[in-house]
Amino acid sequence: MIKNKRWGKKIEDKRDWKQYQKELVTIHEIYLDLDFAENWDKELIELNKCKKGAPYKFPTSYIQLQAFWLEKFPSRGVEGISKKLCEANLLPDYNDHSTIMRQVKKLNLKFNIPKGVYLNIGTDGSGFKQDNAGEYFQNTYGKERKKYAKVVITATKEEILAVDVYIEKKGGDNEIKVAIRHIIEIQKNGGIIDKVYDDGAFDVKKYYNFLETNDIESAIRPRSDATTKSKGSLRRKKEVIKFKKLGYKDWAKEKEYGHRWPMTEGHFSAIKVGYGEKTRARKEENVLIELRRKVWIYNEVKKYGKIRCGAMV
């Protein structure tokens, strides 16, 4: 039997496997991290300062923990877990399932922007299902086309910095507009963007001109039929000429284009494997809230492991 020659160079694995294994164990501690309970009363006093009407009964840290549980259990299951921890004197109080859902939906989920470091980022979108109906079911019973919600993220290799969600059939800004908006938000919040890594969908003059104005380097794969004429974007012309001169492989090597994958597809893959690619919510408003929360939880769990293992400051 003839052995086929391996395509490309053999990848050198530089990962610290001991550290990585430690992180994989540690990230799951977040689901039972009850350290916040020591500051339960203190947090409530802060929350209720200048509060009009009925005071808050549960601190934000507690509601955030219940948001993590909701990705694994139904709301009544979360109530049961909370009740049991309360009976074991690990929590001062617990709330019922309807209060849990109401308060989790109201959480203000923020994404941290690293400051004082140069950021390499990528932007991409992916669809999440709103039902489990397959092609056979739709064709046989006349159901409408499978519904999808779109999630667009801007991220580094380590964490997600910004997210947009919308119902696919109802439109929403295209990925280029979202990327520009995300970059502006990141810069406003103190982020310094050095380079962007994006696929061929971002090969448009408007985006290149925006990056040129903001002095941001780019690794964007030009389309195969891209013109070498400027037509309103000198920056794009230069990038296309370089791409055609070097060819894809040499261009990708020079631009380190392979870094794009862990910034976008890598995160989406981990989110869908860990938290599913289908939403439980049915109302469109709740679908968008759930998806944003799903991305935020993935981000927080990932950071938790790195911080606890000393791999991230």
N, C-alpha and C positions, 0 to 999 in steps of 0.2 A: 504493500500500500504506500502510495506516494504521500509524503507529508507536505502539506501546503506551507509555504513561507509566511511567517507572521507579518501582517501589514503594520507599518509604522514602527517607531522605536518602542522598546519595552519601557513601561512607566516605572520610575523609581519611587517606591512608596516611602515618603518621608514623614508619614503620620506617626505621632507618639501614641502607640496603641495602648500603653498602660494608662496614660492620661485620658485617652478617649473612652476606654472602658469604664474608668472612674466616673466620667461625666455622664455616660449612659445610665449608670446606676443612680447617680445623684439627682438627675433632673426629675425623677419620679418622687423625690422627697417633697416636692412643692405641693403635692396633693394632700399631704398631712402636715404641712408646716404651720403650726399653731402659735408661733412666736408672737404674732400680732395680739393674741389674747391678753398678754401682760399689759398692753397699752389700750385695752378696750375702752375704759372710762375716759382716759385722756383724749383719745381720738373722738369720742362722742362729744366731749365738751367743746373741742375745736369745731366740729361739724355744726353744732347747734348755736354757735356764736352768731348773734344777730338774726337767728332763724325765726321767721314768722309762722304762726300756726303750730301744728303738732310737731314735737321734736323728733329727730331721728332716734331710732331705738337700736340700730345696728351699724357698726363702723364700716367704712368703705372697704377696708382690708378683708373683712369677713365676707362681704358681698363678692369681692373679687375671687376669693377662694371658692365660693359657691359657683361662680362662673366656670372655673376649671372643672368642677364636678359635673356641671351640666353637659359638658362635652362627652361624658362617659355614662351618665345616668339620667333618667327622666326626672322632672321636677319633684315628684313625690319621693323618688329615691334619694334626692338631695335633702329633702326634709327629714327622711328617716336617718340619714347619716348625721345630720346636724343634731337631731334629737338624741341620738345615742352618745355623741360626744359630750352633749350637755349633761346627760345622766352620769357620765363618767367624770364629771367636774373638770373637763378639759376646755369647755366653753361656758361663759356665763349665761347664755340664753340662745334660743333658736327661733326661727321664723317658719311659717307654713309655706306650702308650695306656691300658692298664688302670689304671696309677698315676695318670695324668692324670684319668680319670673319677672315681676314688675320692677324690682330693684336692679336686677341684673341688666335688664333692657336699658335702664337709665344710666348705666355706668359710662363715664367719660373716659374712653380708652385712648391713651396717648402712646405714641411711638417715640422712643428716645433718639435724639440726634447727637452722635458723638461730636464733641467740640475739641478744637486744637489739633486735629489730625486731618490729613488729606484723604478724601474718600474716593474709592473707585466703586461705581454703582452701575446697576443695570435695571432696565424697566421692561416688564412683559406682563401679559394677561393670560388668564386661563378660565375655562368655564366650569361651573359647578352645577350639578343636576338638582332640579326641584322635585323630581319624582323618579321612581324606579321602573317606569313602563318601558319595555323593550320594543324593538321594531315589530315583532310578531303581534304583540298586544295592540299596538297602535293600528297596524294594518287590519287586524281581524275585527276589532271592536270600534274602529273609526275614531280613535282618540286623536286629538290634535298633536302636532309635532312636539317632541319632548322639550320641556321648558328648561332654559339655562339662565343662570346668573353669571355675570362676568366679574372677575376680580383682577385688578391691575395693581401690581406692587412695584415699588422702587426699593432696591435693597443692595447691601454689600454682601460679601460672602458670609459674614458672620450674623447679620441681623437685617430685619426689614425696617425701613425708615418711614415709609408712607404707603397708604393703600386707598384705592377707590373701588367701590362696588356699585353695580347697577344691573337691572334686568335686561338681558340681551335683546329681547324683541322690542323693548321700549327705548332703545338707543343709549344715549350717554356719549360723553366725549370720546373721540378716538384715542388710541394709546399715545400718540405724539402729543396731543394737547394735555393729556394726563401727565406725561413725563415732564413737560415744561412746567406745569403747575407744581408738581412734586419737587422739582429742582429749586424753584423759587421759594417754596415753603421750607425746604431744607436749609437753604442759604439764609433765609430770614431768621431761622432758629439757631444760627451759629455754625452750620455745617460748611466745610470747605470742600468743594467737589473738584477733584483733579482730573478724572477721566470717566467717560461713560462707555459701556459695552452693550450694544444693542443689535438686534437682527435686521434683516433686509427691509422690514416694514418701516423702519425709521430712516430709510434712505430718501429723505426729502429735503428740499432747499430750506424750507422754513426752520427745520430742526437744526441743520448745519449752521445756519446764520445765527440762531439763538446761542448755540454753543460757542461760536466765534466771538460773539459780543460779550459772553461771560468768561472768555478765556479758559474753556474747558476742552481738554483733549478728548478724542473719540476713537472708538474701534467699532465702526458700523459697517456691516458687510454690504457693499453696493450691489444693486441688482445686476444680473448678467448682461442686460441690454442697456446699462447706464451710459449716457452720453458723456463725452469728455469736454463738452462745451459748458461754460459757466452758467449761462441763462439765469443770472440773478444770484448765483452763489459761487464765489471763487473758492471758498473752503471745500465745497463738495467736488468741484472740478479737480482740485489737487488730490483729494482722497481717491477719486475714481481713477485718475491717471496712475497713481501708485499701485492701486489694486490690479489694474490691467497689466502693468509692467512686471510686477512680481508674480502674479498668479495667486490663486487662493491659498495654497499651502504655505508659501513663503510669506505672503501677506499676513496670514493668521499667526504665523510664528513671530513675526516682527511686532505685530499689534497685541500679542498675547490674547488672541480672541477666545481661546478656550476657557478663559476666566469667566466668561459670560454665563456658562452653564450653572455653576453653583450659586450665582447671584439671582437667578430667576427659576429655571426648571428644577434646580436642586431643592429650593424652598417649596415650590408647588408640590413636588413629588412627596416630600416629607409631610406636608400638611394633609394631603389626600390619604396617605398611608396611615398617618397617626390619628386623624380626626374625621376621615371620610370625605367623599366628594359629593355627597347628597345632603341637602338641608332638611331639617325636621319641620321647620316653620312652613306655613302655607301662605299666610298673608305676605304680600310683596314687601311691605315695610319691615316686617319681622325677618324675612329672608336676608335682607341687606344688613340688618343688625347682627344676625347670627353669623354671617360670613365674615364681617369685620371682626367680630369677637373671636372667631375660629383662628384667623390670622394672628390676632393679638396674643391669644393664648399660646400658640405655637412659638411665637417670638419670645414671650416671657419665660416659658419652660426651657427653651434653648439657652437663654441668657442665665437663668438660674443655675443650671449645671455648670456653666463656665465660671461664674462668679464664685460659687461654692467650692469649686476645685482650684480656684486661684489662677485660672487661665484668662481672666478678663477683669479689668479694673473698672 
